[in-house]
């Protein structure tokens, strides 16, 4: 992906930066998510699973899966035949593995350390690919979009849950105040690593809005791209169909 001069250096993701941040905050990441979103993150994941249109025969790939919350929501609510939970931060995946140990449903759940920008899977391997709050932290989004398009079967769906841009300007201003002040303070208190959460809020502000992200997905070859705003546009679920 071409370097975007509009993105400030402190908000620009690199592999080393992202791995360092998430390996450090992994033990408290779930608690931070629950507190910072006031518990709304669970409903966001439910809507993501619904948008994926998973069937009992689906093979699902969950990218940048982190601590496995979306993976487990897919297993419990969508009940696909299989789901592979992947991330390039092993410490995050270890938390997800502990959650999966308590799962007794029909879905086969696997885990693998994988770079979402360079997928080690054959063409047309998956019916559905998902990513929850991970695209924002990829140094090369375009590479990820191309790779997902490659590994999806024809008609397959790439479902992207990500922080977005509230369309109503007064609410957007209030939201940005919250992520600039409350998020670093809360994250720093829980993990002792305030700079990590200062980076995360800067990455949210620098991330493209709904229309721009849809354009990037179209450019990667997806024929149909739609999105739905959740919680006044704090997050959006994009669905790209191959």
C-alpha positions as CSV (number, residue, x, y, z in Angstrom):
1,X,0.0,0.0,0.0
2,X,1.3,3.4,-0.9
3,X,2.5,5.5,2.0
4,X,-0.3,8.0,2.9
5,X,1.3,11.3,3.8
6,X,-2.0,12.4,5.5
7,X,-1.4,9.8,8.3
8,X,0.8,11.1,11.1
9,X,3.9,9.0,11.8
10,X,2.6,8.3,15.4
11,X,-0.6,6.7,14.0
12,X,1.1,4.7,11.3
13,X,1.1,1.0,12.0
14,X,4.3,-1.1,11.6
15,X,4.6,-4.8,12.2
16,X,7.1,-4.3,15.1
17,X,4.9,-1.6,16.7
18,X,1.7,-3.6,16.6
19,X,3.4,-6.8,17.8
20,X,5.0,-5.0,20.7
21,X,1.8,-3.2,21.8
22,X,-0.5,-6.2,21.7
23,X,2.0,-8.7,23.2
24,X,2.2,-6.4,26.2
25,X,-1.5,-5.6,26.7
26,X,-2.8,-9.1,25.9
27,X,-3.6,-10.1,29.5
28,X,-5.9,-7.0,30.1
29,X,-7.2,-6.5,26.5
30,X,-10.6,-8.1,27.1
31,X,-11.2,-6.2,30.3
32,X,-10.2,-2.9,28.5
33,X,-12.6,-3.7,25.6
34,X,-15.5,-4.4,28.0
35,X,-15.0,-1.2,30.0
36,X,-14.2,1.2,27.2
37,X,-17.2,0.1,25.1
38,X,-19.5,-0.1,28.1
39,X,-20.2,-3.7,27.0
40,X,-21.6,-2.7,23.6
41,X,-18.8,-4.7,21.9
42,X,-20.8,-7.9,22.4
43,X,-23.7,-6.6,20.2
44,X,-21.2,-5.4,17.6
45,X,-19.9,-9.0,17.3
46,X,-23.4,-10.4,17.1
47,X,-24.2,-8.1,14.2
48,X,-20.9,-9.1,12.5
49,X,-21.8,-12.8,12.8
50,X,-25.3,-12.1,11.3
51,X,-23.7,-10.2,8.4
52,X,-21.4,-13.1,7.6
53,X,-24.4,-15.4,6.7
54,X,-22.6,-18.5,8.0
55,X,-24.1,-21.9,7.4
56,X,-23.4,-25.3,9.1
57,X,-21.1,-26.2,6.2
58,X,-19.1,-23.0,6.1
59,X,-15.3,-22.9,6.6
60,X,-14.4,-19.6,8.2
61,X,-11.1,-17.8,8.6
62,X,-10.9,-15.2,11.4
63,X,-8.0,-12.8,10.8
64,X,-6.3,-10.6,13.4
65,X,-8.4,-12.6,15.9
66,X,-6.6,-11.4,18.9
67,X,-8.0,-12.9,22.1
68,X,-10.7,-14.8,20.2
69,X,-13.9,-12.9,21.1
70,X,-15.1,-12.8,17.5
71,X,-13.9,-16.3,16.8
72,X,-16.0,-17.6,19.8
73,X,-19.0,-15.5,18.8
74,X,-18.9,-17.1,15.3
75,X,-18.6,-20.6,16.8
76,X,-21.5,-20.1,19.2
77,X,-23.9,-18.1,17.1
78,X,-23.0,-19.1,13.5
79,X,-21.9,-22.7,14.2
80,X,-19.9,-23.2,11.0
81,X,-18.2,-26.5,10.2
82,X,-14.8,-25.0,11.1
83,X,-13.1,-21.8,12.0
84,X,-9.4,-21.0,12.0
85,X,-8.5,-18.2,14.5
86,X,-5.3,-16.4,13.4
87,X,-3.2,-13.5,14.5
88,X,0.5,-12.6,14.3
89,X,0.8,-11.9,18.0
90,X,1.1,-15.3,19.8
91,X,0.3,-13.8,23.2
92,X,-3.1,-12.8,22.0
93,X,-3.9,-16.2,20.6
94,X,-3.0,-17.9,23.8
95,X,-5.9,-16.0,25.5
96,X,-8.2,-17.2,22.7
97,X,-7.1,-20.8,23.1
98,X,-8.1,-20.7,26.8
99,X,-11.6,-19.5,25.8
100,X,-11.9,-22.2,23.2
101,X,-11.1,-24.9,25.8
102,X,-14.5,-24.3,27.4
103,X,-16.4,-24.6,24.1
104,X,-18.4,-27.8,23.5
105,X,-20.3,-27.0,20.4
106,X,-20.2,-28.5,16.9
107,X,-17.7,-26.2,15.3
108,X,-14.1,-27.3,14.9
109,X,-11.9,-24.4,16.2
110,X,-8.2,-24.1,15.3
111,X,-5.5,-21.5,16.0
112,X,-2.5,-20.4,14.0
113,X,0.0,-17.6,14.0
114,X,-0.6,-16.0,10.6
115,X,0.2,-12.6,9.0
116,X,-3.1,-11.3,7.5
117,X,-1.1,-9.6,4.7
118,X,0.5,-12.9,3.5
119,X,-2.0,-15.8,3.9
120,X,-0.5,-19.3,3.7
121,X,-3.7,-20.8,2.3
122,X,-4.6,-22.1,-1.2
123,X,-6.8,-20.1,-3.5
124,X,-10.6,-20.4,-2.9
125,X,-10.1,-22.1,0.5
126,X,-12.8,-20.3,2.6
127,X,-16.5,-19.5,2.5
128,X,-16.2,-16.6,4.9
129,X,-13.3,-14.4,6.1
130,X,-13.8,-12.1,9.1
131,X,-11.7,-9.5,10.9
132,X,-12.7,-7.6,14.0
133,X,-10.8,-4.4,14.8
134,X,-7.7,-5.7,13.0
135,X,-7.6,-4.1,9.6
136,X,-6.7,-0.7,11.2
137,X,-3.5,-2.1,12.5
138,X,-2.2,-3.6,9.3
139,X,0.7,-1.8,7.7
140,X,-0.5,-2.9,4.2
141,X,-4.3,-3.0,4.0
142,X,-4.3,-3.5,0.3
143,X,-2.2,-6.6,0.6
144,X,-4.7,-8.0,3.1
145,X,-7.6,-7.2,0.8
146,X,-6.0,-8.9,-2.2
147,X,-5.1,-12.0,-0.1
148,X,-8.6,-12.3,1.3
149,X,-10.0,-12.0,-2.2
150,X,-7.7,-14.8,-3.3
151,X,-8.5,-17.3,-0.6
152,X,-12.3,-16.7,-0.7
153,X,-14.5,-19.0,-2.8
154,X,-16.6,-17.4,-5.5
155,X,-19.5,-15.7,-3.7
156,X,-17.6,-15.7,-0.4
157,X,-17.9,-12.9,2.1
158,X,-15.2,-10.8,3.7
159,X,-16.8,-9.2,6.8
160,X,-14.9,-6.3,8.4
161,X,-15.8,-4.9,11.8
162,X,-13.8,-1.8,12.5
163,X,-14.0,1.6,14.2
164,X,-15.3,4.2,11.7
165,X,-16.4,7.8,11.4
166,X,-19.7,8.9,12.9
167,X,-21.5,10.9,10.3
168,X,-23.2,13.4,12.7
169,X,-20.5,16.0,13.4
170,X,-21.4,17.0,17.0
171,X,-21.5,13.3,18.0
172,X,-18.2,12.7,16.1
173,X,-16.6,15.5,18.1
174,X,-17.8,14.0,21.4
175,X,-16.5,10.6,20.3
176,X,-13.1,11.9,19.4
177,X,-12.8,13.7,22.7
178,X,-13.6,10.4,24.4
179,X,-11.0,8.4,22.5
180,X,-8.4,11.1,23.0
181,X,-8.9,11.4,26.8
182,X,-10.7,8.5,28.3
183,X,-9.2,5.6,26.3
184,X,-5.5,6.4,27.0
185,X,-6.3,7.0,30.7
186,X,-8.3,3.8,31.1
187,X,-5.9,1.7,29.1
188,X,-2.9,3.1,30.9
189,X,-4.5,2.3,34.3
190,X,-5.3,-1.3,33.3
191,X,-2.1,-2.2,31.6
192,X,0.5,0.4,32.7
193,X,1.1,1.2,29.0
194,X,-0.6,4.5,28.3
195,X,1.4,5.1,25.1
196,X,0.0,2.0,23.5
197,X,-3.5,3.3,23.9
198,X,-2.5,6.8,22.7
199,X,-1.4,5.0,19.5
200,X,-4.6,3.1,19.2
201,X,-6.8,6.2,19.4
202,X,-4.6,8.0,16.9
203,X,-5.0,5.0,14.6
204,X,-8.8,5.2,14.9
205,X,-8.8,8.9,13.9
206,X,-6.5,8.2,10.9
207,X,-8.5,5.3,9.6
208,X,-10.6,5.9,6.4
209,X,-14.3,6.4,6.7
210,X,-17.0,4.1,5.4
211,X,-17.0,5.2,1.8
212,X,-13.2,5.3,1.4
213,X,-12.8,1.8,3.0
214,X,-15.5,0.5,0.6
215,X,-13.5,2.0,-2.3
216,X,-10.4,0.1,-1.2
217,X,-12.3,-3.2,-1.1
218,X,-13.7,-2.6,-4.6
219,X,-10.2,-1.8,-5.8
220,X,-9.0,-5.2,-4.5
221,X,-11.5,-6.9,-6.7
222,X,-14.6,-7.4,-4.6
223,X,-17.7,-6.9,-6.8
224,X,-20.2,-5.9,-4.1
225,X,-19.4,-3.9,-1.0
226,X,-21.9,-2.7,1.6
227,X,-21.7,-1.4,5.1
228,X,-23.9,-0.8,8.1
229,X,-23.1,1.8,10.8
230,X,-23.5,0.6,14.4
231,X,-23.8,2.8,17.5
232,X,-24.1,6.0,15.5
233,X,-21.2,5.1,13.3
234,X,-18.6,4.5,16.0
235,X,-18.1,1.3,14.3
236,X,-19.2,-0.1,10.9
237,X,-19.5,-3.6,9.5
238,X,-18.4,-3.8,5.9
239,X,-19.3,-6.8,3.8
240,X,-17.4,-7.4,0.6
241,X,-18.6,-10.2,-1.7
242,X,-16.2,-11.9,-4.2
